[in-house]
Amino acid sequence: MPPKKKKGCASKTGKKLPLTTPGPLLDSSNAKRLILIRHGESEGQVAKMQGLDRQRDSSLIDCGLTRRGARQASKIPTMLRSIVDSIDIVFTSPLLRALETTLRGFQQLAAPVIVHYGIREIGSRIPEN
């Protein structure tokens, strides 16, 4: 069975609109680049190797980075060296591991850092979140 053809969506007037709209939304001159960086290795990620129960151990609630995770975060400026001058703003989660990664990775950046509650893992039942 062949796939259904998409015909567009209806506007308020009932007229079908194309699925792609030419104009400013597709103009690459105003496009922004979004770079996502995951936090460095956290205490929660190595908990099992240390004999801790990641599901129940309260010491893992909002845990920070391991030494290795701190080293990983410190490498961010080197990884982004070619684009660091074009970074306008940094958004981060309020979770400790993300804040530590941001502080180590972007401490010399002139761009503002916004801590946003909405940037965090959801749906996980582990205490580190």
Buried (B, 14 or more C-beta within 10 A) or exposed (E): EEEEEEEEEEEEEEEEEEEEEEEEEEEEEEEEEEEEBEBBBBBBBBBEEEEBEBEEBEEBEBBBBBEEBBEBBBEBBEEBEEEBEEBEEBBBBEBBBBBBBBEBBBEEBEEEBEBEEEEEEEEEEBBBB
